[in-house]
Amino acid sequence: MAYLTTPFTYATVDVTDQNGSAKHSIADISELHSLLHTPDQKYYYITFARNGYEFNSEYTSLSEMVVSVSKQDDGGGLKSFLAVVAKFTYLKSSGAFKVKKLAIILTAEDVLLTPAEISAQLEGTLAELRTVRLIAPCVSNGSVKQTCRIIGSPQSAETAAGKKQFAAYKAAATAQIAAFNMLSQL
């Protein structure tokens, strides 16, 4: 878990409890862990960046959390990127998060990702998504299926040849993402 020792580029936690709302800046993962395990605090919105990825998490109720992780914009223009959205339910009886949904979204902009870039972004988003395990262990009962969507299309897909080439790209990218099987690695 070497990724856990990398410092944050920025990190904040908004905490809402019976006394109102407060924003906390955090310097490292241990502060995040202690904030999340403080009694009587009800809702959290966590955002941090590190290793070129942004992590956002929101407790949508006392027992549900939605997390998104994506590659940060490097200012390079219309470059494709990969994002992950996951939904978890906290199981009080076991003290674990049950994975309810895992969606991987690949945006297709004018500059498509190569297979190597897709692999790197799958690894990077998974590493940051695993931060959830610091809050509680993650379990899946096998009924949850990982989904993959490719949204958008490059300008080159406006021609007949471009459409055919983009269809092949989508098929290959979808197969690569499915083979990575992020759900089993979480």
N, C-alpha and C positions, 0 to 999 in steps of 0.2 A: 504494500500500500504506500509506495513512495510518493504517489500523487498527493497524499494527505499532508506531506511536509512542505509542499510548494506554497509560498506566501500568496495571499490574495492580492489582486490588483486593487479591488475595492470589495467591501462586504458590509451589508447592513441587515438588520432584522427589525421589522416593525412589529411591535407586540401590542395587542389590544386585550385588555382585561377589564374587570369591573371598575377600575379607576380611570379608564380612558386609553389613549394610545401613546406609545413612545417609540422613538426610533433609536436604535443602538448601532454604533459602528463596532465592528469586530475585527480583531487583528489576526486571529488564528482559529482553527477548527475547535480547540478546546473551549473557547468562549462561546461558540455556537452551540456546542453540546450542552454546556451548563445553562445557557439561556433556555434551551428547549426542555430542560428537565427541572425548571423552577416551578414549584407548585402554584396553583391559582391563576396561571396565565392561560388564556383561552385560545387566541387566534394569532397566527404568525404569518408574516410575509417575509421571506428570506430571499435576498439576492446577493450574489457574489460573482466575481470573475477571477479566473486564474487559468494559466496555461493557454490563454487565447479562447476560452470558452466561458459562456455566461450561464449561471444556474439560477433559476427562479422557482420558488416553492411557495405555495399558499395553502394554508389549512382552510378548506372551504366549509368545514364543520368541525365539531370536536373530535371526530374520528376519521375524517377524510382529508387527504392531501393531494394536490395536483402539482406536478413538477415538470418544468421544461428546461432543457439544456440545449444550447446551440453554439455554433462557432461564432465568435465575435466578428463584426464587420472590420476588416483590415483597411478599409478605405480604398480598396482596389476596384470599385465600380461594380458592374453587374456580374458578379461571380456567384455561381451556385453554392449552396451550403446545405448541410444536413442538420436537422433538429429532432429531438426526441421529446415526446409528451407522455407522461406516465401518471396514472391515478392509483393511489394506494388507500386502503382502509386499515385503520389501526384495530387490531384484535386485542382487546383488553385481556382476555383469558390467557393468551400466550405472550403478550407484550411484543408482538411482531407486526410488521406491515404486510398485508396481503396485497399483491399486485392485482389490480382490477383491469387495467388497460395499459398497453404499451404500443404507442404509435411512433413510427419513424417516418419523418417527412423529409423528402429531398426536393429542394427548390431547383428548378431548371431555368437558369438565366442564360444570357448570351455566352458566357464562358462556362462550359460544362465541366464537372469534376471528372478527373481520370479515375480509373479503378484504384490506383494507389492513394489518391486524395480521399476517395470514399472510405477506404480502409482506415486511413489516419483519422478521419472525422468520426467514424464509428468507434474507434478506440478512445478518442478524446472525449466524446460525449458519454460513453460508458464509464470512463474513469470518474468524471464529475457526477454522473448519476449515482454512482456507488456511495457518494457522500450520504445518501439517505440511510445507509446501513449504520452510520454513526448515531442516528436517532434511535433506530430499532432494527432488528434483523428483518430481512425481506423473505417472504415465502410466496410460492405460487402453487396452486393445487392442480395445475395442468389444464384447467378449463379455459384459461386466458390464452389467447393467441396474439402474437405480435402482428401488427398490421404495418403496411408500408404504402405510402402515397407519394407520387411524384407530381408536383404542382408546377404550373407555368410551362413555358416552352421558349427555346431560343428563337431569335428572328430567322435563323436558317431553316427552321421547321415550316416556314411558310411556302416553300416550294415542294413539289412532289418528291423529289430526291431527298430533300431535307426532312420531310415527314417520315419517309422510310428509314432514314438514318437515325432519326430521333426515336422512332418506335424500337429499333434495335438497341439503342442506348438505354431506353427505359426498361426493356426486358432484361438486359445484362445487369443494370444497376439493381433492379428488384431482386434478381436471383442472388447477387452478391450480398445484399442486405439480409435476405432470408437465410443464406448460408452462415452468416455471422452469428445469427441466433442470439441477439442481445438479451432476450428474456432469460435464457438459461444461464447467462453469465452474471446476471444481476445479483 
